[in-house]
């Protein structure tokens, strides 16, 4: 537990990003129809991730790191969220169900980095 287990790539042009990652790494993309946003699950040989539309402008080149968002698998979402908030983190996106898979949410750390946590729960709705 508390292990990096999921990554997400935000893209301004999602179809172009899909073509790129399919060609470069051979990743498979599966559209998540039940999500409230355009979202593709990425299936690789040893790790899973997602591809979604970028919500904010891309940082200018030389303006800082533009990176993937990683999610940490935790045993108890609510307990871990409390620890994050108690230590100066803030909520970036409230907890939500990934139907039949997990509870997911996003936070901002004390240096404005976004990261996710999720608790596996096949009953999540």
C-alpha positions as CSV (number, residue, x, y, z in Angstrom):
1,X,0.0,0.0,0.0
2,X,1.0,3.7,-0.4
3,X,2.7,2.7,-3.6
4,X,2.6,4.4,-7.0
5,X,0.0,2.5,-8.9
6,X,-1.6,4.7,-11.5
7,X,-0.5,7.6,-13.7
8,X,-2.4,10.1,-15.8
9,X,-1.4,12.2,-18.8
10,X,-3.2,15.4,-19.6
11,X,-3.2,16.4,-23.2
12,X,-4.4,19.5,-25.1
13,X,-5.1,17.3,-28.2
14,X,-6.2,13.9,-26.8
15,X,-6.4,12.1,-30.2
16,X,-2.9,13.3,-31.2
17,X,-1.6,12.1,-27.8
18,X,-3.2,8.7,-28.2
19,X,-1.6,8.2,-31.6
20,X,1.8,9.2,-30.2
21,X,1.7,6.9,-27.2
22,X,0.3,4.0,-29.2
23,X,3.1,4.4,-31.8
24,X,5.9,4.9,-29.2
25,X,5.0,2.4,-26.5
26,X,2.2,0.2,-28.0
27,X,-0.2,1.2,-25.2
28,X,-3.9,0.3,-25.6
29,X,-6.5,3.0,-24.9
30,X,-10.0,2.2,-23.7
31,X,-12.6,4.9,-23.5
32,X,-14.4,5.2,-20.2
33,X,-18.0,6.0,-21.2
34,X,-19.2,6.4,-17.6
35,X,-16.8,9.3,-16.7
36,X,-18.1,12.9,-16.7
37,X,-15.1,13.9,-18.9
38,X,-13.4,12.5,-22.0
39,X,-11.2,9.9,-20.5
40,X,-9.2,6.9,-21.8
41,X,-7.9,4.1,-19.6
42,X,-4.3,3.2,-20.6
43,X,-3.4,-0.4,-20.5
44,X,0.3,-1.3,-20.5
45,X,2.2,-4.6,-19.7
46,X,2.8,-3.7,-16.1
47,X,1.1,-0.5,-15.0
48,X,-2.2,1.3,-15.7
49,X,-3.0,4.9,-16.4
50,X,-5.3,7.3,-18.0
51,X,-5.4,10.0,-20.7
52,X,-7.6,13.0,-20.4
53,X,-8.2,16.5,-21.8
54,X,-6.0,19.1,-20.1
55,X,-8.0,21.5,-17.8
56,X,-5.5,24.4,-17.8
57,X,-3.1,25.9,-20.3
58,X,0.1,24.1,-20.9
59,X,3.0,25.7,-19.1
60,X,5.3,27.6,-21.5
61,X,8.6,25.8,-22.4
62,X,11.2,26.7,-19.8
63,X,8.5,27.7,-17.4
64,X,8.7,24.6,-15.2
65,X,8.0,21.0,-15.3
66,X,4.9,19.8,-17.2
67,X,4.5,16.2,-16.0
68,X,2.2,13.2,-15.6
69,X,-0.1,13.1,-12.6
70,X,0.5,10.0,-10.4
71,X,-1.9,8.3,-8.1
72,X,-1.0,6.4,-4.9
73,X,-3.0,3.3,-3.9
74,X,-4.0,3.7,-0.2
75,X,-5.8,1.4,2.2
76,X,-8.4,4.0,3.3
77,X,-9.2,7.0,1.2
78,X,-10.9,9.1,3.9
79,X,-8.2,8.5,6.5
80,X,-5.4,9.3,4.0
81,X,-7.3,12.4,2.8
82,X,-7.5,13.7,6.4
83,X,-3.7,13.2,6.9
84,X,-3.1,15.1,3.6
85,X,-5.3,18.0,4.7
86,X,-3.8,18.0,8.3
87,X,-0.4,18.4,6.8
88,X,-1.1,21.4,4.5
89,X,-2.4,19.7,1.4
90,X,-5.6,20.9,-0.3
91,X,-8.3,19.2,-2.3
92,X,-7.9,19.6,-6.1
93,X,-10.8,17.3,-7.0
94,X,-13.2,15.8,-4.6
95,X,-13.4,12.1,-4.0
96,X,-15.5,10.3,-6.7
97,X,-16.3,6.7,-7.7
98,X,-14.7,5.0,-10.6
99,X,-17.6,2.6,-10.9
100,X,-16.7,-1.0,-10.1
101,X,-13.0,-0.1,-9.4
102,X,-12.2,2.4,-6.8
103,X,-12.6,5.7,-5.0
104,X,-10.4,8.4,-6.5
105,X,-9.5,12.0,-5.6
106,X,-6.8,14.6,-6.3
107,X,-4.9,16.9,-4.0
108,X,-2.3,19.7,-4.1
109,X,0.8,19.3,-2.0
110,X,2.5,22.1,-0.1
111,X,4.5,23.1,-3.3
112,X,1.4,23.1,-5.6
113,X,2.0,19.7,-7.2
114,X,-1.1,17.7,-8.0
115,X,-1.3,14.0,-7.1
116,X,-4.0,11.5,-6.7
117,X,-4.9,8.8,-4.2
118,X,-7.3,5.9,-4.7
119,X,-8.8,3.1,-2.6
120,X,-9.7,-0.1,-4.5
121,X,-13.4,-0.9,-4.0
122,X,-15.3,-3.0,-6.5
123,X,-18.5,-1.7,-5.0
124,X,-17.8,1.9,-5.8
125,X,-20.6,3.6,-7.6
